[in-house]
Every structure is written in C-alpha cells, then in structure tokens.
Amino acid sequence: MPHFTLKEINQMDQETFTETLGFIFEHSPWVARQAWMSRPFSSLSGIHSRMAEMVERASIGKKLALIRAHPDLATRVKVTEASRQEQAGAGFDKLSEEEYEEFLSLNQAYTKKFSFPFIKAVRGHNKDSIKRAMIERLKNNKQAELDLAIQEIYKIASFRLDNLIYSQEEKLMGTENRTMYYGKADVYVFRTFAKPLTGVKHIPESEFSERDNVIFGLNAKVALRGKKFLTSFTEGDNSLVVATDSMKNFIQRHAAEYEGATMEGLLAFISERFLEKYDHIESVEMSADEIPFEPIRVPADSGFEQSRLVYNSSRNQYATATVRVDRKANGFEVVEQASGLKDLHLIKVRGSSFYGYIKDEYTTLREETDRPLFIYLDINWKYSNPLDATGANPGNYVAAEQIRDISRTLFHQMDSRSIQQLIYHIGCRALERFPQLQEVSFESNNRTWITIVEDIAESEGKVYTEPLPPYGFQGFSVTRADIEKEGYVSTAEGRESKV
C-alpha cells in the first residue's frame, strides 16, 4: 500500500482524494468525498474526525448500509484487501474447520438477532478475544449494538488512516522514542475467597505448598502507552484519554472476574482487558505490591488451627509483581515480567564474618570473624517464559514464600564472609531449584546492630542498639550462566551453620 504525507493528501483534488481514501470506510467512498470539502487538514486525527462527522450526520438507512457493507469475521468469501489483511492479522486465515464452524454459527446468530453483521476492529485482538466479544455482545439490544458497530467502524477507519498517511508531525515529535505514558497509582484491591494457589513444586528449603487466597490484597499501579495520546499532551485533546479514575474502577471491577490464583496473573489479565476495551492503547504496564494478611490461630478440638474468618494484617515482607502487555498484530503478548519480594529482614545472631578488605588511612572498621548480621533484602526474579509467572501452570510458578525460605535457609547454613557472598549463593540456589527462572537480582542493606555491652557475666549474650546512618548496600544479579559455568560447585545440599 502506498503511503502519503498530510501535505500530499491536502493537495489532492476531490476525485483523487476519494479514490485514495474511499476504502477507509468499507465500500463507502461517499464518506471521503464529503470529507474532502473540509480541507486543509491539520492532522491525521483531523481527517478522521471529519470523516466520522460525515457518518454521524448520515441517515439511519445510510448508517445501516455502511454497517452491512462489512464482511462477516472469518468469512471465506472474497473481501477487500484491507479487510483481508485485518482478519489475517487476527488469525482468521488459519482457523481449523471446527473453529470456522463455531464462528459461522456465531455470525449467523448475531445477524439473525440484529439484521447486520458483527463489527469489531480486530487489530491487536486474536480469535479468542474476538469470540468472547461476540458471545458477550449477543446479550445486547439492537440499539446498543448499532451504536457499538458505528464506534468499531470509526476504530477500523483510524487504523486504516494510520497505515495510509505518514504523519510528519508524529515523526518530528518523536513518538517512537519519546517517554509518554500516564496512569493511576495506589489502587487498592481486596478480593476475598479468590482461587487458592496449589500444585507448586516442592523444594527442600520450604514447607510452602499452597496459598489459600482467602484475602487477596494488593496495591496496584497502571500505566497506559500509545502514540494516540500525543495530542493530549501537545494540544490538550482529551478525546482518547481514559480518565485515571476510570482506570481505578476498571481494575477493581475486573478483579472480580479473575479466575486465577497469582498476583502476576491478575495483572496480566487486567492488562489484556484494557487492551480489549480501548483499541488505541498500545501497551499496558501494571505493577502491584501484595498487602499480606495472616490467619490467626484459634482453639480447636485437638489443639489450635488456622481460622478462615479472622486475619491479621501483616507487617512482614511482601510480594511484588510487574507485568507489561503489548498489543501485537495477532493479539496481546506479555513482553516484560518481574516478580519480587520486598523488605525481607533477617538477623543472624552469630556465624557471619567480614574480613580481608582494604585497610588504609580511611579505615576505622574492625575485622569480624563471628559477628551478628542484620540484613534487609529486596529480591526480584524473572522467568525465561513470562507466561510462567501468571501461574496458569502452577508447577512452573515460583511463589514468593519459596524465595523467602531459600533466603532464610542459606542465611542459616552459610558462614558467609560478606553479604555479597550470601546473596550470590541465594541466587544460585534459587536458579538451581527453579530451572524456569532466568535471573535473580538483589538489593541488600547492611543494618547490623552496634555493640553496646561486649561481655555479660556468665552469659554468651551481648547488648546491641540500632545502627546509625549511613548504611551499606549491595546490588547484584545472578543468571543461569553463573550455575552453568565450568567449575561451579553446587551448594544445593547445604551445610549447617557453624554455631
């Protein structure tokens, strides 16, 4: 397909303009012919707005003719080249016979009820998301579907204009490389009695086997991206802006529809719903911090048991997750993912050391061969296949509780010479236990207590106080290359701490 600049479009006579842009609205060149009279256009969105205005002014009969000019989705009859490419992009040219029959049945049911074909701007969708939309929209009344069909036609027209007209303004404004997003933060969600997490892989370092998810709490953040948002920044044009308050409502309400058991899965699910709902959004990035709750223990017939009614709000470490889902030609794809554990605070009362460092005129710290060590740990891990993070296959999911327990176990087992050595071995152990992970990274802080009383009579104890600022910190990432390199010695069997 040839491409034109906005300047070239504005210089066309009516016949050339209609011939060039007549396909934008399916088999309806009258839209382009009438819009030509509004030249010159200052932007691509200006052309689209004027064309949409022509449709809005049209009679109901003309609108119905426009809708009926569109082919059925998944049809096997000959269609325009634009429709063929759009449907192929959604995978309709590769349907199995069973899938074809299913769409044929849905198309027939839809047309029988509404007397016009199902219209959907399919770019960025796949056959599954489109099928869900067809089933859902069959519940609507005719007026609602008539209005939706026209709105979907406007989206199709926008995509076709994007493909046809080279926007010099967008090139000059640098939408490809520019930082441009907006969103909503501190979206609190508390879902009760979500699906329990079960079926995770057992590892020797952890007793964790399941998470009941009676309270599934999180603090979420969402950021939307797409070149269509450019004019909202440069011109104050809010016509394609989803209000951030609407984003909050969207997240909270769709949390009720999530049928999975992990925070990562919920973020991916809601991100895809955003892309399904708003066709002009190109990418959604969501992150969340777990808000943990722990069941209290209550008297039972034989001792104590966990309550499923009353929970403590926990102030301990918490899980984190980040997911980015992009719109692709044939659907949505999870392109970035990170899981994490924040604010893990561990104190080892003895069995750690720190010595052999550079000593010069700036050194005041004394060497220690058996010291208490108090560390703060933030840990992040990434999967080789980002879909494993969603928990769709629980056997490939790595729970934050398991990473926590590996960290605790290594801290107990190792007589480490430094925090650096400790976090390296924690990362290696995690990668050994979970081959589906590609990287484990750390941010650690040294918060070791200051000794106040060195010797207590007839006791091995001491008295300490909180350290004063500043504090030391470390950052490190461990990859599969670390445990696959020649000479690597596994510590997976562990060894007891020398205490």
LINGI-V922763 format. One record per helix or strand of 3 or more residues. SS is the DSSP state (helix for helix, strand for strand). FROM is the first residue (numbers start at 0). TO is the last residue. If there is no record, write none. Layout:
ss->[SS SS]
from->[FROM FROM]
to->[TO TO]
//
This chain:
ss->[helix helix helix helix helix helix helix helix helix helix helix strand strand helix helix helix strand strand strand strand strand strand helix helix helix helix strand strand strand strand helix]
from->[5 13 29 43 59 80 91 96 126 141 167 181 214 226 243 262 282 292 302 317 330 367 385 393 399 418 436 449 462 471 479]
to->[9 20 37 56 67 88 93 113 136 163 172 191 224 233 253 276 289 299 312 327 353 382 389 395 412 432 445 452 464 478 483]
//
